[in-house]
Amino acid sequence: MHSDAIPSVIVGVHSLTLDGLKRDPLGVQSEHSPERKADSTLISLINERRKLASERFYKYLAVLLLDKQVANDPRIDERIQALKKACNVTFFIITSPMTEQELVKKK
């Protein structure tokens, strides 16, 4: 009976990075850019995990970690919207006040 079911969720934590990519001065992201390839790989991973979760009657929740550099990128909203549209999952976005390099130095 549905009243006996226990709601369950699987949480996946993913990083959205710039990976030191060279920027197009016009801000144009080509189809073959490393950034687009990284996003496509992330979309595939999230969709695979969402499918596995749904086969077991779980919901999949994706947490995106953004460092300061990524959060300040002018195209970040476009990238996040594309991820949401392609994955059809709930996203939580967590931003760090530091860049990845600053976090590594603190260790």
C-alpha positions as CSV (number, residue, x, y, z in Angstrom):
1,M,0.0,0.0,0.0
2,H,1.3,3.5,-0.8
3,S,0.9,4.6,2.9
4,D,3.5,1.9,3.8
5,A,6.1,3.2,1.3
6,I,9.1,5.0,2.6
7,P,10.1,8.0,0.5
8,S,13.7,7.7,-0.6
9,V,16.2,9.9,-2.4
10,I,19.7,9.3,-3.7
11,V,21.9,12.4,-3.6
12,G,24.7,12.8,-6.2
13,V,27.3,15.5,-5.6
14,H,28.9,16.9,-8.8
15,S,31.4,19.7,-9.5
16,L,30.9,22.1,-12.3
17,T,34.3,23.5,-13.2
18,L,36.1,25.6,-15.8
19,D,39.2,23.4,-15.8
20,G,41.4,26.3,-16.8
21,L,39.7,26.6,-20.2
22,K,40.7,29.3,-22.6
23,R,37.9,31.7,-23.1
24,D,36.6,33.0,-26.4
25,P,36.9,36.8,-26.2
26,L,33.4,37.0,-27.6
27,G,32.0,34.6,-25.0
28,V,30.9,32.1,-27.7
29,Q,30.9,28.5,-26.6
30,S,31.5,26.2,-29.6
31,E,30.0,22.8,-29.9
32,H,33.4,21.2,-29.5
33,S,34.7,23.2,-26.6
34,P,36.1,21.3,-23.6
35,E,33.4,23.1,-21.5
36,R,30.6,21.7,-23.6
37,K,32.2,18.2,-23.6
38,A,32.5,18.3,-19.8
39,D,28.8,19.3,-19.5
40,S,27.8,16.5,-21.9
41,T,29.7,14.0,-19.8
42,L,28.0,15.3,-16.6
43,I,24.6,15.1,-18.2
44,S,25.2,11.5,-19.2
45,L,26.4,10.6,-15.7
46,I,23.4,12.3,-14.0
47,N,20.9,10.7,-16.4
48,E,22.5,7.3,-15.9
49,R,22.2,7.6,-12.1
50,R,18.7,9.0,-12.3
51,K,17.6,6.0,-14.4
52,L,19.2,3.6,-12.0
53,A,17.5,5.3,-9.1
54,S,14.1,5.4,-10.7
55,E,14.3,1.7,-11.5
56,R,14.5,1.1,-7.8
57,F,11.7,3.6,-7.1
58,Y,14.1,6.3,-5.7
59,K,14.3,9.9,-6.6
60,Y,17.6,11.3,-7.7
61,L,18.8,14.7,-6.5
62,A,21.9,16.4,-8.0
63,V,24.0,18.8,-5.9
64,L,26.2,21.0,-8.1
65,L,29.3,22.4,-6.4
66,L,30.6,25.7,-7.9
67,D,33.8,27.4,-6.8
68,K,34.0,31.2,-6.9
69,Q,35.6,31.3,-10.4
70,V,32.8,29.2,-11.9
71,A,30.0,31.1,-10.0
72,N,31.3,34.3,-11.5
73,D,31.5,33.0,-15.1
74,P,29.1,35.0,-17.2
75,R,27.7,31.8,-18.9
76,I,27.0,29.9,-15.7
77,D,23.3,30.4,-15.7
78,E,23.1,29.2,-19.3
79,R,25.1,26.1,-18.4
80,I,23.0,25.3,-15.4
81,Q,19.7,25.8,-17.3
82,A,21.0,23.4,-20.0
83,L,21.9,20.8,-17.3
84,K,18.4,21.1,-15.8
85,K,16.7,20.8,-19.1
86,A,18.8,17.8,-20.2
87,C,18.6,15.9,-16.9
88,N,15.1,16.5,-15.6
89,V,16.2,16.2,-12.0
90,T,16.1,18.6,-9.0
91,F,19.3,20.5,-8.6
92,F,20.8,22.2,-5.5
93,I,23.5,24.7,-6.3
94,I,26.2,25.3,-3.6
95,T,28.8,27.9,-4.3
96,S,32.1,28.4,-2.4
97,P,33.5,31.8,-1.6
98,M,36.9,30.6,-2.8
99,T,38.3,29.3,-6.0
100,E,39.5,25.7,-6.2
101,Q,43.2,26.9,-6.1
102,E,42.5,28.9,-2.9
103,L,40.9,25.9,-1.2
104,V,43.9,23.7,-2.1
105,K,46.3,26.3,-0.6
106,K,44.4,26.3,2.7
107,K,45.0,22.6,3.2
